[in-house]
Amino acid sequence: MGADTARLGILMLDTRFPRIPGDVGNPLTWSFPVRYAVVEGATPAAIVEADPAPFVDAFIEAGRALVAQGCTGIATTCGFLSLIRPKLAEALGVPVAASALEQVGALQVLLPPGQVVGILTVSAASLTRAHLDVAGVPRGCPVQG
């Protein structure tokens, strides 16, 4: 593979808004090439406000296409996809980072006693204990949205 071959594949929701540098969905965020795949119909309403389970096969298909193009790791642009990350990782056979929530446990152990990681989200009402559990978020982390 050449130096310009993308090794990171990014699965994106079907959205239409400007993604500023720093956003995982903006290629200027990365100092190396990445590949993107939009999962048609996987809108924020469908994923955040409803159940992402009906989209598992579509995310797997898009992820397999990225892996076939040489990607050796997959990320997503929506933390609410933490619920389907285990299925993606199993089906794709490469590391999958679906949510910043997956970093909370590692950050929590770095804090002094008595301090906890806080979680800011677009929808506290939609962020369930199931999302937090599958991402390994310790109990007691406050959620604000």
C-alpha positions as CSV (number, residue, x, y, z in Angstrom):
1,M,0.0,0.0,0.0
2,G,1.2,3.5,-0.8
3,A,1.7,6.3,1.6
4,D,-1.5,7.9,0.5
5,T,-3.6,4.8,1.2
6,A,-6.2,5.4,3.8
7,R,-5.9,3.0,6.8
8,L,-8.8,4.6,8.8
9,G,-12.3,4.2,7.6
10,I,-15.1,6.4,9.0
11,L,-18.7,5.4,9.0
12,M,-20.9,8.4,8.9
13,L,-24.6,9.1,9.6
14,D,-26.7,10.4,6.7
15,T,-26.5,14.1,7.7
16,R,-26.3,17.4,6.0
17,F,-24.4,20.1,8.0
18,P,-21.0,21.7,7.8
19,R,-18.3,19.7,9.6
20,I,-15.6,22.0,10.9
21,P,-11.9,21.0,11.2
22,G,-11.7,18.9,14.4
23,D,-14.9,17.1,13.6
24,V,-14.2,13.4,12.8
25,G,-16.3,13.8,9.6
26,N,-14.0,16.6,8.2
27,P,-10.9,15.2,6.3
28,L,-8.9,18.3,7.4
29,T,-9.1,17.0,10.9
30,W,-6.6,14.2,10.0
31,S,-2.9,14.5,9.2
32,F,-3.2,11.3,7.2
33,P,-5.7,10.0,4.5
34,V,-9.0,8.6,5.7
35,R,-11.9,7.1,3.8
36,Y,-15.6,7.9,4.4
37,A,-18.8,5.9,3.9
38,V,-22.2,7.4,4.5
39,V,-24.9,4.9,5.7
40,E,-28.0,6.0,3.8
41,G,-31.0,6.5,5.9
42,A,-29.1,6.4,9.2
43,T,-30.2,9.9,10.2
44,P,-29.6,11.4,13.6
45,A,-33.4,10.8,14.3
46,A,-33.1,7.2,13.4
47,I,-29.9,6.5,15.4
48,V,-30.2,8.9,18.4
49,E,-33.9,9.1,18.9
50,A,-34.8,5.6,17.8
51,D,-33.1,2.2,17.8
52,P,-29.9,1.8,15.6
53,A,-30.5,-2.0,15.4
54,P,-32.3,-1.9,12.1
55,F,-29.2,-0.3,10.6
56,V,-26.7,-2.9,11.8
57,D,-26.5,-4.7,8.5
58,A,-26.1,-1.4,6.6
59,F,-23.2,-0.3,8.8
60,I,-21.6,-3.7,8.5
61,E,-21.9,-3.6,4.7
62,A,-20.4,-0.1,4.6
63,G,-17.6,-1.1,7.0
64,R,-16.8,-4.2,4.9
65,A,-16.4,-2.0,1.9
66,L,-14.0,0.3,3.8
67,V,-12.0,-2.8,5.0
68,A,-11.9,-4.1,1.4
69,Q,-10.4,-0.8,0.4
70,G,-7.5,-1.3,2.8
71,C,-8.8,0.3,6.0
72,T,-7.4,-1.5,9.1
73,G,-9.5,0.4,11.6
74,I,-13.0,1.9,11.7
75,A,-14.4,4.9,13.5
76,T,-17.9,6.5,13.5
77,T,-19.2,10.0,13.6
78,C,-21.9,9.3,16.2
79,G,-21.4,8.2,19.8
80,F,-24.9,6.7,20.0
81,L,-23.5,3.9,17.7
82,S,-21.8,2.5,20.8
83,L,-24.8,0.1,21.0
84,I,-23.8,-1.6,17.8
85,R,-20.0,-1.4,18.2
86,P,-19.6,-5.0,19.4
87,K,-21.5,-6.3,16.3
88,L,-19.4,-4.1,14.0
89,A,-16.1,-5.2,15.5
90,E,-17.1,-8.9,15.3
91,A,-18.3,-8.6,11.7
92,L,-15.5,-6.4,10.4
93,G,-12.5,-8.1,12.1
94,V,-10.7,-4.8,12.7
95,P,-10.7,-2.4,15.6
96,V,-13.8,-0.3,15.8
97,A,-14.1,3.0,17.8
98,A,-17.7,4.0,17.8
99,S,-18.0,6.5,20.5
100,A,-16.0,9.0,22.7
101,L,-17.9,7.3,25.5
102,E,-15.4,4.4,25.1
103,Q,-12.7,6.7,26.5
104,V,-14.5,7.6,29.8
105,G,-13.3,4.6,31.8
106,A,-9.6,5.3,30.8
107,L,-10.0,8.9,31.7
108,Q,-11.8,8.2,35.0
109,V,-8.8,6.3,36.4
110,L,-6.6,9.3,35.8
111,L,-8.6,11.6,38.0
112,P,-7.9,12.3,41.6
113,P,-10.2,10.6,44.1
114,G,-13.6,12.2,44.4
115,Q,-13.6,13.6,40.8
116,V,-15.7,12.0,38.0
117,V,-15.8,12.4,34.2
118,G,-18.9,14.3,33.1
119,I,-20.6,13.5,29.8
120,L,-22.1,16.2,27.5
121,T,-24.5,14.9,24.8
122,V,-26.9,16.1,22.2
123,S,-29.7,14.2,23.9
124,A,-29.5,13.2,27.6
125,A,-32.9,11.7,27.3
126,S,-31.7,9.3,24.5
127,L,-28.5,8.3,26.1
128,T,-29.4,5.2,28.0
129,R,-27.6,3.1,30.6
130,A,-27.3,0.5,27.8
131,H,-25.2,3.0,25.7
132,L,-23.0,3.7,28.8
133,D,-22.6,0.1,29.8
134,V,-21.5,-1.2,26.4
135,A,-19.0,1.7,26.2
136,G,-17.6,0.8,29.7
137,V,-18.7,4.0,31.3
138,P,-18.5,3.7,35.1
139,R,-21.6,4.3,37.2
140,G,-21.9,7.7,38.7
141,C,-20.7,9.7,35.7
142,P,-23.1,12.7,35.3
143,V,-24.8,13.1,31.9
144,Q,-25.9,16.5,30.7
145,G,-27.6,17.4,27.4
